Amino acid sequence: MTDSIQSEAKQPIQNKQFWIEQIKLKQASKLSGASYCRQHKLIVSKFRYWEQKLNLTHPKASQLVPVKLNPSEPVSRPMNTKCTLTFKGGHELKVYDQSVLPMLISLLK
């Protein structure tokens, strides 16, 4: 047997449930992914793969819903767009009020 085959043979079988548990333990530990993997002798790239695949850190939004707001008073002058986010499918979110940007940025992180 070659060294690479031997090292693979020594690795325990790691299934979906194993990685769910590891990701939850890492989150509870407050360690970085690399530090957690180093302490638990896990391969960082495998950990990242399963973290993305299971998407436990950032659950997907169920669906984007179009929202139209009707201002209480008609706008007498054109408003300047402060920020435009373009999504797949061509949908756009235009932000006209600069005070909303910090909240929007925190949601996108």
Biopython code that builds the backbone (N, CA, C, O; Angstrom):
import numpy as np
from Bio.PDB.StructureBuilder import StructureBuilder

atoms = [
    (1, "MET", "N", (0.823, -1.185, 0.000)),
    (1, "MET", "CA", (0.000, 0.000, 0.000)),
    (1, "MET", "C", (0.864, 1.244, 0.000)),
    (1, "MET", "O", (1.904, 1.286, 0.657)),
    (2, "THR", "N", (0.434, 2.263, -0.739)),
    (2, "THR", "CA", (1.205, 3.505, -0.730)),
    (2, "THR", "C", (0.797, 4.331, 0.475)),
    (2, "THR", "O", (-0.216, 4.059, 1.120)),
    (3, "ASP", "N", (1.611, 5.359, 0.773)),
    (3, "ASP", "CA", (1.317, 6.206, 1.928)),
    (3, "ASP", "C", (-0.038, 6.892, 1.815)),
    (3, "ASP", "O", (-0.764, 6.982, 2.805)),
    (4, "SER", "N", (-0.398, 7.387, 0.606)),
    (4, "SER", "CA", (-1.666, 8.105, 0.464)),
    (4, "SER", "C", (-2.855, 7.175, 0.682)),
    (4, "SER", "O", (-3.861, 7.587, 1.259)),
    (5, "ILE", "N", (-2.755, 5.931, 0.230)),
    (5, "ILE", "CA", (-3.844, 4.981, 0.426)),
    (5, "ILE", "C", (-3.952, 4.620, 1.899)),
    (5, "ILE", "O", (-5.056, 4.480, 2.425)),
    (6, "GLN", "N", (-2.818, 4.469, 2.566)),
    (6, "GLN", "CA", (-2.835, 4.142, 3.989)),
    (6, "GLN", "C", (-3.465, 5.275, 4.794)),
    (6, "GLN", "O", (-4.274, 5.025, 5.688)),
    (7, "SER", "N", (-3.098, 6.523, 4.482)),
    (7, "SER", "CA", (-3.644, 7.645, 5.251)),
    (7, "SER", "C", (-5.145, 7.780, 5.014)),
    (7, "SER", "O", (-5.880, 8.131, 5.936)),
    (8, "GLU", "N", (-5.619, 7.506, 3.786)),
    (8, "GLU", "CA", (-7.055, 7.545, 3.531)),
    (8, "GLU", "C", (-7.757, 6.427, 4.270)),
    (8, "GLU", "O", (-8.861, 6.620, 4.778)),
    (9, "ALA", "N", (-7.138, 5.267, 4.340)),
    (9, "ALA", "CA", (-7.746, 4.126, 5.016)),
    (9, "ALA", "C", (-7.889, 4.382, 6.515)),
    (9, "ALA", "O", (-8.803, 3.847, 7.142)),
    (10, "LYS", "N", (-7.003, 5.190, 7.100)),
    (10, "LYS", "CA", (-7.060, 5.478, 8.528)),
    (10, "LYS", "C", (-8.132, 6.518, 8.864)),
    (10, "LYS", "O", (-8.536, 6.630, 10.021)),
    (11, "GLN", "N", (-8.596, 7.276, 7.875)),
    (11, "GLN", "CA", (-9.610, 8.293, 8.116)),
    (11, "GLN", "C", (-10.943, 7.631, 8.467)),
    (11, "GLN", "O", (-11.350, 6.689, 7.787)),
    (12, "PRO", "N", (-11.630, 8.096, 9.509)),
    (12, "PRO", "CA", (-12.941, 7.519, 9.826)),
    (12, "PRO", "C", (-13.954, 7.904, 8.744)),
    (12, "PRO", "O", (-13.799, 8.920, 8.066)),
    (13, "ILE", "N", (-14.976, 7.087, 8.598)),
    (13, "ILE", "CA", (-16.029, 7.406, 7.636)),
    (13, "ILE", "C", (-16.779, 8.623, 8.166)),
    (13, "ILE", "O", (-17.265, 8.616, 9.297)),
    (14, "GLN", "N", (-16.870, 9.663, 7.347)),
    (14, "GLN", "CA", (-17.482, 10.913, 7.781)),
    (14, "GLN", "C", (-18.708, 11.174, 6.909)),
    (14, "GLN", "O", (-18.587, 11.489, 5.726)),
    (15, "ASN", "N", (-19.875, 11.040, 7.505)),
    (15, "ASN", "CA", (-21.100, 11.238, 6.761)),
    (15, "ASN", "C", (-21.723, 12.600, 7.077)),
    (15, "ASN", "O", (-21.152, 13.409, 7.809)),
    (16, "LYS", "N", (-22.886, 12.827, 6.518)),
    (16, "LYS", "CA", (-23.573, 14.106, 6.690)),
    (16, "LYS", "C", (-23.780, 14.439, 8.170)),
    (16, "LYS", "O", (-23.539, 15.572, 8.588)),
    (17, "GLN", "N", (-24.216, 13.481, 8.947)),
    (17, "GLN", "CA", (-24.484, 13.717, 10.368)),
    (17, "GLN", "C", (-23.210, 14.099, 11.119)),
    (17, "GLN", "O", (-23.245, 14.942, 12.016)),
    (18, "PHE", "N", (-22.094, 13.486, 10.757)),
    (18, "PHE", "CA", (-20.801, 13.820, 11.355)),
    (18, "PHE", "C", (-20.497, 15.307, 11.134)),
    (18, "PHE", "O", (-20.097, 16.010, 12.063)),
    (19, "TRP", "N", (-20.693, 15.781, 9.890)),
    (19, "TRP", "CA", (-20.359, 17.165, 9.566)),
    (19, "TRP", "C", (-21.346, 18.145, 10.185)),
    (19, "TRP", "O", (-20.952, 19.245, 10.572)),
    (20, "ILE", "N", (-22.611, 17.776, 10.287)),
    (20, "ILE", "CA", (-23.585, 18.644, 10.969)),
    (20, "ILE", "C", (-23.130, 18.867, 12.407)),
    (20, "ILE", "O", (-23.147, 19.991, 12.909)),
    (21, "GLU", "N", (-22.727, 17.790, 13.058)),
    (21, "GLU", "CA", (-22.268, 17.885, 14.446)),
    (21, "GLU", "C", (-21.000, 18.734, 14.552)),
    (21, "GLU", "O", (-20.891, 19.571, 15.447)),
    (22, "GLN", "N", (-20.046, 18.527, 13.649)),
    (22, "GLN", "CA", (-18.796, 19.299, 13.678)),
    (22, "GLN", "C", (-19.057, 20.794, 13.482)),
    (22, "GLN", "O", (-18.455, 21.626, 14.160)),
    (23, "ILE", "N", (-19.950, 21.128, 12.561)),
    (23, "ILE", "CA", (-20.249, 22.539, 12.293)),
    (23, "ILE", "C", (-20.908, 23.178, 13.511)),
    (23, "ILE", "O", (-20.581, 24.308, 13.872)),
    (24, "LYS", "N", (-21.827, 22.465, 14.139)),
    (24, "LYS", "CA", (-22.473, 22.994, 15.348)),
    (24, "LYS", "C", (-21.470, 23.169, 16.485)),
    (24, "LYS", "O", (-21.505, 24.169, 17.202)),
    (25, "LEU", "N", (-20.577, 22.196, 16.648)),
    (25, "LEU", "CA", (-19.544, 22.296, 17.685)),
    (25, "LEU", "C", (-18.596, 23.459, 17.412)),
    (25, "LEU", "O", (-18.190, 24.168, 18.332)),
    (26, "LYS", "N", (-18.250, 23.646, 16.152)),
    (26, "LYS", "CA", (-17.363, 24.764, 15.786)),
    (26, "LYS", "C", (-18.037, 26.087, 16.112)),
    (26, "LYS", "O", (-17.399, 26.988, 16.655)),
    (27, "GLN", "N", (-19.334, 26.217, 15.784)),
    (27, "GLN", "CA", (-20.065, 27.456, 16.069)),
    (27, "GLN", "C", (-20.098, 27.734, 17.571)),
    (27, "GLN", "O", (-19.908, 28.870, 18.004)),
    (28, "ALA", "N", (-20.337, 26.695, 18.351)),
    (28, "ALA", "CA", (-20.382, 26.854, 19.808)),
    (28, "ALA", "C", (-19.012, 27.195, 20.383)),
    (28, "ALA", "O", (-18.918, 27.869, 21.409)),
    (29, "SER", "N", (-17.955, 26.735, 19.730)),
    (29, "SER", "CA", (-16.599, 26.963, 20.244)),
    (29, "SER", "C", (-16.111, 28.397, 20.046)),
    (29, "SER", "O", (-15.197, 28.843, 20.740)),
    (30, "LYS", "N", (-16.713, 29.112, 19.109)),
    (30, "LYS", "CA", (-16.304, 30.492, 18.774)),
    (30, "LYS", "C", (-14.903, 30.559, 18.163)),
    (30, "LYS", "O", (-14.320, 31.638, 18.061)),
    (31, "LEU", "N", (-14.364, 29.408, 17.758)),
    (31, "LEU", "CA", (-13.055, 29.372, 17.093)),
    (31, "LEU", "C", (-13.231, 29.663, 15.608)),
    (31, "LEU", "O", (-14.327, 29.520, 15.065)),
    (32, "SER", "N", (-12.157, 30.068, 14.962)),
    (32, "SER", "CA", (-12.193, 30.182, 13.505)),
    (32, "SER", "C", (-12.278, 28.769, 12.939)),
    (32, "SER", "O", (-11.965, 27.797, 13.627)),
    (33, "GLY", "N", (-12.699, 28.662, 11.689)),
    (33, "GLY", "CA", (-12.791, 27.352, 11.049)),
    (33, "GLY", "C", (-11.450, 26.636, 11.032)),
    (33, "GLY", "O", (-11.368, 25.442, 11.321)),
    (34, "ALA", "N", (-10.400, 27.372, 10.692)),
    (34, "ALA", "CA", (-9.064, 26.771, 10.620)),
    (34, "ALA", "C", (-8.600, 26.283, 11.993)),
    (34, "ALA", "O", (-8.031, 25.197, 12.102)),
    (35, "SER", "N", (-8.835, 27.070, 13.032)),
    (35, "SER", "CA", (-8.420, 26.672, 14.383)),
    (35, "SER", "C", (-9.186, 25.448, 14.854)),
    (35, "SER", "O", (-8.611, 24.526, 15.433)),
    (36, "TYR", "N", (-10.481, 25.449, 14.601)),
    (36, "TYR", "CA", (-11.293, 24.295, 15.002)),
    (36, "TYR", "C", (-10.807, 23.025, 14.296)),
    (36, "TYR", "O", (-10.652, 21.974, 14.917)),
    (37, "CYS", "N", (-10.573, 23.144, 12.996)),
    (37, "CYS", "CA", (-10.110, 21.986, 12.221)),
    (37, "CYS", "C", (-8.757, 21.488, 12.721)),
    (37, "CYS", "O", (-8.526, 20.282, 12.814)),
    (38, "ARG", "N", (-7.875, 22.415, 13.039)),
    (38, "ARG", "CA", (-6.553, 22.037, 13.527)),
    (38, "ARG", "C", (-6.681, 21.277, 14.859)),
    (38, "ARG", "O", (-6.027, 20.254, 15.062)),
    (39, "GLN", "N", (-7.526, 21.787, 15.757)),
    (39, "GLN", "CA", (-7.692, 21.139, 17.070)),
    (39, "GLN", "C", (-8.339, 19.766, 16.960)),
    (39, "GLN", "O", (-8.068, 18.887, 17.779)),
    (40, "HIS", "N", (-9.201, 19.571, 15.946)),
    (40, "HIS", "CA", (-9.932, 18.311, 15.828)),
    (40, "HIS", "C", (-9.424, 17.438, 14.684)),
    (40, "HIS", "O", (-10.052, 16.453, 14.298)),
    (41, "LYS", "N", (-8.262, 17.835, 14.155)),
    (41, "LYS", "CA", (-7.606, 17.072, 13.092)),
    (41, "LYS", "C", (-8.531, 16.813, 11.897)),
    (41, "LYS", "O", (-8.634, 15.701, 11.380)),
    (42, "LEU", "N", (-9.201, 17.901, 11.485)),
    (42, "LEU", "CA", (-10.077, 17.845, 10.315)),
    (42, "LEU", "C", (-9.414, 18.576, 9.157)),
    (42, "LEU", "O", (-8.624, 19.495, 9.370)),
    (43, "ILE", "N", (-9.727, 18.179, 7.960)),
    (43, "ILE", "CA", (-9.203, 18.851, 6.771)),
    (43, "ILE", "C", (-10.072, 20.074, 6.507)),
    (43, "ILE", "O", (-11.285, 19.964, 6.328)),
    (44, "VAL", "N", (-9.429, 21.246, 6.486)),
    (44, "VAL", "CA", (-10.157, 22.505, 6.369)),
    (44, "VAL", "C", (-11.022, 22.542, 5.108)),
    (44, "VAL", "O", (-12.174, 22.971, 5.173)),
    (45, "SER", "N", (-10.500, 22.108, 3.978)),
    (45, "SER", "CA", (-11.269, 22.169, 2.732)),
    (45, "SER", "C", (-12.526, 21.294, 2.811)),
    (45, "SER", "O", (-13.568, 21.666, 2.272)),
    (46, "LYS", "N", (-12.438, 20.148, 3.471)),
    (46, "LYS", "CA", (-13.625, 19.294, 3.650)),
    (46, "LYS", "C", (-14.631, 19.973, 4.574)),
    (46, "LYS", "O", (-15.837, 19.944, 4.328)),
    (47, "PHE", "N", (-14.118, 20.582, 5.636)),
    (47, "PHE", "CA", (-14.997, 21.285, 6.571)),
    (47, "PHE", "C", (-15.743, 22.395, 5.847)),
    (47, "PHE", "O", (-16.960, 22.525, 5.984)),
    (48, "ARG", "N", (-15.004, 23.206, 5.067)),
    (48, "ARG", "CA", (-15.636, 24.309, 4.318)),
    (48, "ARG", "C", (-16.665, 23.790, 3.310)),
    (48, "ARG", "O", (-17.738, 24.370, 3.146)),
    (49, "TYR", "N", (-16.318, 22.679, 2.634)),
    (49, "TYR", "CA", (-17.240, 22.085, 1.660)),
    (49, "TYR", "C", (-18.567, 21.745, 2.336)),
    (49, "TYR", "O", (-19.634, 22.118, 1.848)),
    (50, "TRP", "N", (-18.493, 21.033, 3.464)),
    (50, "TRP", "CA", (-19.714, 20.629, 4.150)),
    (50, "TRP", "C", (-20.435, 21.815, 4.765)),
    (50, "TRP", "O", (-21.664, 21.829, 4.821)),
    (51, "GLU", "N", (-19.699, 22.800, 5.222)),
    (51, "GLU", "CA", (-20.301, 24.005, 5.789)),
    (51, "GLU", "C", (-21.149, 24.707, 4.729)),
    (51, "GLU", "O", (-22.265, 25.147, 5.007)),
    (52, "GLN", "N", (-20.610, 24.808, 3.512)),
    (52, "GLN", "CA", (-21.363, 25.426, 2.418)),
    (52, "GLN", "C", (-22.502, 24.529, 1.970)),
    (52, "GLN", "O", (-23.615, 25.002, 1.737)),
    (53, "LYS", "N", (-22.229, 23.239, 1.848)),
    (53, "LYS", "CA", (-23.249, 22.298, 1.366)),
    (53, "LYS", "C", (-24.456, 22.261, 2.309)),
    (53, "LYS", "O", (-25.602, 22.265, 1.858)),
    (54, "LEU", "N", (-24.198, 22.224, 3.603)),
    (54, "LEU", "CA", (-25.286, 22.149, 4.580)),
    (54, "LEU", "C", (-25.883, 23.518, 4.881)),
    (54, "LEU", "O", (-27.015, 23.621, 5.354)),
    (55, "ASN", "N", (-25.125, 24.551, 4.606)),
    (55, "ASN", "CA", (-25.577, 25.932, 4.764)),
    (55, "ASN", "C", (-26.195, 26.179, 6.139)),
    (55, "ASN", "O", (-27.270, 26.770, 6.239)),
    (56, "LEU", "N", (-25.525, 25.734, 7.189)),
    (56, "LEU", "CA", (-26.035, 25.909, 8.539)),
    (56, "LEU", "C", (-25.709, 27.284, 9.111)),
    (56, "LEU", "O", (-26.377, 27.749, 10.035)),
    (57, "THR", "N", (-24.682, 27.936, 8.566)),
    (57, "THR", "CA", (-24.294, 29.231, 9.119)),
    (57, "THR", "C", (-25.148, 30.367, 8.578)),
    (57, "THR", "O", (-25.422, 31.328, 9.298)),
    (58, "HIS", "N", (-25.572, 30.273, 7.325)),
    (58, "HIS", "CA", (-26.390, 31.315, 6.710)),
    (58, "HIS", "C", (-27.554, 30.668, 5.976)),
    (58, "HIS", "O", (-27.470, 30.426, 4.772)),
    (59, "PRO", "N", (-28.645, 30.385, 6.694)),
    (59, "PRO", "CA", (-29.770, 29.746, 6.028)),
    (59, "PRO", "C", (-30.288, 30.597, 4.871)),
    (59, "PRO", "O", (-30.261, 31.826, 4.929)),
    (60, "LYS", "N", (-30.756, 29.932, 3.828)),
    (60, "LYS", "CA", (-31.280, 30.622, 2.658)),
    (60, "LYS", "C", (-32.616, 31.264, 2.995)),
    (60, "LYS", "O", (-33.420, 30.714, 3.749)),
    (61, "ALA", "N", (-32.832, 32.427, 2.426)),
    (61, "ALA", "CA", (-34.143, 33.050, 2.546)),
    (61, "ALA", "C", (-35.122, 32.209, 1.736)),
    (61, "ALA", "O", (-34.764, 31.672, 0.688)),
    (62, "SER", "N", (-36.332, 32.096, 2.212)),
    (62, "SER", "CA", (-37.286, 31.227, 1.524)),
    (62, "SER", "C", (-37.617, 31.753, 0.133)),
    (62, "SER", "O", (-37.715, 30.975, -0.816)),
    (63, "GLN", "N", (-37.786, 33.047, 0.003)),
    (63, "GLN", "CA", (-38.112, 33.599, -1.304)),
    (63, "GLN", "C", (-38.093, 35.115, -1.216)),
    (63, "GLN", "O", (-38.452, 35.691, -0.189)),
    (64, "LEU", "N", (-37.675, 35.755, -2.292)),
    (64, "LEU", "CA", (-37.762, 37.209, -2.363)),
    (64, "LEU", "C", (-39.163, 37.574, -2.837)),
    (64, "LEU", "O", (-39.693, 36.971, -3.771)),
    (65, "VAL", "N", (-39.740, 38.548, -2.194)),
    (65, "VAL", "CA", (-41.079, 38.980, -2.554)),
    (65, "VAL", "C", (-41.017, 40.447, -2.975)),
    (65, "VAL", "O", (-40.491, 41.280, -2.236)),
    (66, "PRO", "N", (-41.553, 40.773, -4.163)),
    (66, "PRO", "CA", (-41.540, 42.178, -4.578)),
    (66, "PRO", "C", (-42.384, 43.027, -3.627)),
    (66, "PRO", "O", (-43.471, 42.624, -3.212)),
    (67, "VAL", "N", (-41.874, 44.190, -3.296)),
    (67, "VAL", "CA", (-42.587, 45.108, -2.414)),
    (67, "VAL", "C", (-42.648, 46.459, -3.089)),
    (67, "VAL", "O", (-41.635, 46.981, -3.555)),
    (68, "LYS", "N", (-43.845, 47.024, -3.138)),
    (68, "LYS", "CA", (-44.011, 48.380, -3.671)),
    (68, "LYS", "C", (-44.550, 49.253, -2.556)),
    (68, "LYS", "O", (-45.547, 48.921, -1.915)),
    (69, "LEU", "N", (-43.888, 50.363, -2.334)),
    (69, "LEU", "CA", (-44.307, 51.296, -1.298)),
    (69, "LEU", "C", (-44.972, 52.499, -1.951)),
    (69, "LEU", "O", (-44.505, 53.012, -2.967)),
    (70, "ASN", "N", (-46.058, 52.931, -1.353)),
    (70, "ASN", "CA", (-46.729, 54.131, -1.823)),
    (70, "ASN", "C", (-46.433, 55.245, -0.838)),
    (70, "ASN", "O", (-46.854, 55.179, 0.317)),
    (71, "PRO", "N", (-45.710, 56.274, -1.281)),
    (71, "PRO", "CA", (-45.391, 57.359, -0.349)),
    (71, "PRO", "C", (-46.666, 58.074, 0.086)),
    (71, "PRO", "O", (-47.627, 58.176, -0.676)),
    (72, "SER", "N", (-46.659, 58.567, 1.320)),
    (72, "SER", "CA", (-47.835, 59.264, 1.836)),
    (72, "SER", "C", (-48.048, 60.592, 1.113)),
    (72, "SER", "O", (-49.176, 61.069, 0.983)),
    (73, "GLU", "N", (-46.968, 61.169, 0.654)),
    (73, "GLU", "CA", (-47.062, 62.412, -0.118)),
    (73, "GLU", "C", (-46.363, 62.204, -1.448)),
    (73, "GLU", "O", (-45.329, 61.539, -1.507)),
    (74, "PRO", "N", (-46.915, 62.765, -2.520)),
    (74, "PRO", "CA", (-46.255, 62.625, -3.818)),
    (74, "PRO", "C", (-44.866, 63.264, -3.793)),
    (74, "PRO", "O", (-44.663, 64.299, -3.158)),
    (75, "VAL", "N", (-43.930, 62.652, -4.476)),
    (75, "VAL", "CA", (-42.572, 63.177, -4.558)),
    (75, "VAL", "C", (-42.548, 64.256, -5.633)),
    (75, "VAL", "O", (-42.907, 64.006, -6.784)),
    (76, "SER", "N", (-42.124, 65.453, -5.249)),
    (76, "SER", "CA", (-42.158, 66.575, -6.181)),
    (76, "SER", "C", (-40.892, 66.671, -7.034)),
    (76, "SER", "O", (-40.895, 67.313, -8.084)),
    (77, "ARG", "N", (-39.825, 66.038, -6.586)),
    (77, "ARG", "CA", (-38.575, 66.093, -7.352)),
    (77, "ARG", "C", (-38.046, 64.668, -7.527)),
    (77, "ARG", "O", (-38.336, 63.793, -6.711)),
    (78, "PRO", "N", (-37.278, 64.438, -8.582)),
    (78, "PRO", "CA", (-36.720, 63.091, -8.749)),
    (78, "PRO", "C", (-35.748, 62.774, -7.617)),
    (78, "PRO", "O", (-34.986, 63.637, -7.182)),
    (79, "MET", "N", (-35.782, 61.553, -7.155)),
    (79, "MET", "CA", (-34.896, 61.134, -6.065)),
    (79, "MET", "C", (-33.634, 60.520, -6.648)),
    (79, "MET", "O", (-33.681, 59.839, -7.672)),
    (80, "ASN", "N", (-32.509, 60.762, -5.993)),
    (80, "ASN", "CA", (-31.236, 60.187, -6.419)),
    (80, "ASN", "C", (-31.078, 58.808, -5.807)),
    (80, "ASN", "O", (-31.272, 58.624, -4.606)),
    (81, "THR", "N", (-30.727, 57.847, -6.635)),
    (81, "THR", "CA", (-30.479, 56.492, -6.154)),
    (81, "THR", "C", (-29.131, 56.462, -5.445)),
    (81, "THR", "O", (-28.114, 56.857, -6.015)),
    (82, "LYS", "N", (-29.128, 55.984, -4.182)),
    (82, "LYS", "CA", (-27.887, 55.882, -3.407)),
    (82, "LYS", "C", (-27.194, 54.546, -3.649)),
    (82, "LYS", "O", (-25.968, 54.453, -3.592)),
    (83, "CYS", "N", (-27.993, 53.510, -3.922)),
    (83, "CYS", "CA", (-27.444, 52.175, -4.095)),
    (83, "CYS", "C", (-28.449, 51.334, -4.882)),
    (83, "CYS", "O", (-29.657, 51.450, -4.673)),
    (84, "THR", "N", (-27.951, 50.492, -5.783)),
    (84, "THR", "CA", (-28.805, 49.565, -6.519)),
    (84, "THR", "C", (-28.207, 48.172, -6.426)),
    (84, "THR", "O", (-27.044, 47.961, -6.770)),
    (85, "LEU", "N", (-29.000, 47.229, -5.962)),
    (85, "LEU", "CA", (-28.591, 45.824, -5.933)),
    (85, "LEU", "C", (-29.335, 45.109, -7.047)),
    (85, "LEU", "O", (-30.559, 45.194, -7.136)),
    (86, "THR", "N", (-28.599, 44.404, -7.898)),
    (86, "THR", "CA", (-29.210, 43.666, -8.996)),
    (86, "THR", "C", (-29.091, 42.180, -8.701)),
    (86, "THR", "O", (-28.000, 41.671, -8.445)),
    (87, "PHE", "N", (-30.221, 41.493, -8.738)),
    (87, "PHE", "CA", (-30.285, 40.073, -8.428)),
    (87, "PHE", "C", (-30.450, 39.252, -9.693)),
    (87, "PHE", "O", (-30.739, 39.785, -10.764)),
    (88, "LYS", "N", (-30.262, 37.946, -9.555)),
    (88, "LYS", "CA", (-30.498, 37.044, -10.676)),
    (88, "LYS", "C", (-31.934, 37.234, -11.148)),
    (88, "LYS", "O", (-32.837, 37.484, -10.349)),
    (89, "GLY", "N", (-32.125, 37.115, -12.423)),
    (89, "GLY", "CA", (-33.473, 37.282, -12.963)),
    (89, "GLY", "C", (-33.784, 38.736, -13.283)),
    (89, "GLY", "O", (-34.876, 39.056, -13.751)),
    (90, "GLY", "N", (-32.808, 39.625, -13.026)),
    (90, "GLY", "CA", (-32.988, 41.032, -13.386)),
    (90, "GLY", "C", (-33.715, 41.878, -12.356)),
    (90, "GLY", "O", (-33.964, 43.057, -12.608)),
    (91, "HIS", "N", (-34.063, 41.320, -11.211)),
    (91, "HIS", "CA", (-34.739, 42.107, -10.176)),
    (91, "HIS", "C", (-33.749, 43.091, -9.564)),
    (91, "HIS", "O", (-32.568, 42.784, -9.401)),
    (92, "GLU", "N", (-34.245, 44.271, -9.230)),
    (92, "GLU", "CA", (-33.378, 45.298, -8.644)),
    (92, "GLU", "C", (-33.983, 45.822, -7.354)),
    (92, "GLU", "O", (-35.201, 45.917, -7.206)),
    (93, "LEU", "N", (-33.108, 46.157, -6.434)),
    (93, "LEU", "CA", (-33.497, 46.844, -5.219)),
    (93, "LEU", "C", (-32.783, 48.184, -5.249)),
    (93, "LEU", "O", (-31.555, 48.247, -5.187)),
    (94, "LYS", "N", (-33.565, 49.261, -5.345)),
    (94, "LYS", "CA", (-32.975, 50.607, -5.376)),
    (94, "LYS", "C", (-33.200, 51.267, -4.026)),
    (94, "LYS", "O", (-34.309, 51.267, -3.492)),
    (95, "VAL", "N", (-32.124, 51.830, -3.487)),
    (95, "VAL", "CA", (-32.188, 52.497, -2.195)),
    (95, "VAL", "C", (-32.000, 53.986, -2.425)),
    (95, "VAL", "O", (-31.006, 54.426, -3.001)),
    (96, "TYR", "N", (-32.979, 54.748, -1.960)),
    (96, "TYR", "CA", (-32.940, 56.197, -2.126)),
    (96, "TYR", "C", (-32.572, 56.917, -0.837)),
    (96, "TYR", "O", (-32.117, 58.060, -0.872)),
    (97, "ASP", "N", (-32.761, 56.269, 0.278)),
    (97, "ASP", "CA", (-32.501, 56.877, 1.584)),
    (97, "ASP", "C", (-31.173, 56.362, 2.123)),
    (97, "ASP", "O", (-31.050, 55.180, 2.444)),
    (98, "GLN", "N", (-30.190, 57.230, 2.224)),
    (98, "GLN", "CA", (-28.849, 56.841, 2.651)),
    (98, "GLN", "C", (-28.827, 56.296, 4.075)),
    (98, "GLN", "O", (-27.929, 55.524, 4.413)),
    (99, "SER", "N", (-29.774, 56.666, 4.911)),
    (99, "SER", "CA", (-29.779, 56.195, 6.298)),
    (99, "SER", "C", (-30.068, 54.693, 6.390)),
    (99, "SER", "O", (-29.812, 54.079, 7.426)),
    (100, "VAL", "N", (-30.597, 54.100, 5.322)),
    (100, "VAL", "CA", (-30.914, 52.674, 5.303)),
    (100, "VAL", "C", (-29.676, 51.832, 4.971)),
    (100, "VAL", "O", (-29.648, 50.641, 5.280)),
    (101, "LEU", "N", (-28.668, 52.422, 4.357)),
    (101, "LEU", "CA", (-27.507, 51.666, 3.884)),
    (101, "LEU", "C", (-26.767, 50.879, 4.970)),
    (101, "LEU", "O", (-26.429, 49.722, 4.720)),
    (102, "PRO", "N", (-26.492, 51.431, 6.162)),
    (102, "PRO", "CA", (-25.792, 50.623, 7.175)),
    (102, "PRO", "C", (-26.563, 49.348, 7.549)),
    (102, "PRO", "O", (-25.968, 48.284, 7.719)),
    (103, "MET", "N", (-27.892, 49.467, 7.676)),
    (103, "MET", "CA", (-28.700, 48.290, 7.997)),
    (103, "MET", "C", (-28.655, 47.279, 6.855)),
    (103, "MET", "O", (-28.548, 46.076, 7.094)),
    (104, "LEU", "N", (-28.734, 47.757, 5.629)),
    (104, "LEU", "CA", (-28.689, 46.884, 4.467)),
    (104, "LEU", "C", (-27.341, 46.159, 4.376)),
    (104, "LEU", "O", (-27.290, 44.963, 4.089)),
    (105, "ILE", "N", (-26.279, 46.876, 4.618)),
    (105, "ILE", "CA", (-24.936, 46.281, 4.578)),
    (105, "ILE", "C", (-24.804, 45.214, 5.671)),
    (105, "ILE", "O", (-24.233, 44.151, 5.426)),
    (106, "SER", "N", (-25.321, 45.483, 6.862)),
    (106, "SER", "CA", (-25.225, 44.485, 7.928)),
    (106, "SER", "C", (-26.023, 43.223, 7.590)),
    (106, "SER", "O", (-25.633, 42.126, 7.991)),
    (107, "LEU", "N", (-27.117, 43.358, 6.873)),
    (107, "LEU", "CA", (-27.907, 42.192, 6.466)),
    (107, "LEU", "C", (-27.183, 41.357, 5.409)),
    (107, "LEU", "O", (-27.372, 40.143, 5.339)),
    (108, "LEU", "N", (-26.365, 41.999, 4.597)),
    (108, "LEU", "CA", (-25.668, 41.301, 3.515)),
    (108, "LEU", "C", (-24.403, 40.609, 3.979)),
    (108, "LEU", "O", (-23.857, 39.782, 3.249)),
    (109, "LYS", "N", (-23.923, 40.922, 5.165)),
    (109, "LYS", "CA", (-22.679, 40.299, 5.653)),
    (109, "LYS", "C", (-22.912, 38.875, 6.050)),
    (109, "LYS", "O", (-21.981, 38.195, 6.483)),
]
sb = StructureBuilder()
sb.init_structure("model")
sb.init_model(0)
sb.init_chain("A")
sb.init_seg("    ")
for serial, (resi, resn, name, xyz) in enumerate(atoms, 1):
    if name == "N":
        sb.init_residue(resn, " ", resi, " ")
    sb.init_atom(name, np.array(xyz, "f"), 0.0, 1.0, " ", f" {name:<3s}", serial, name[0])
structure = sb.get_structure()
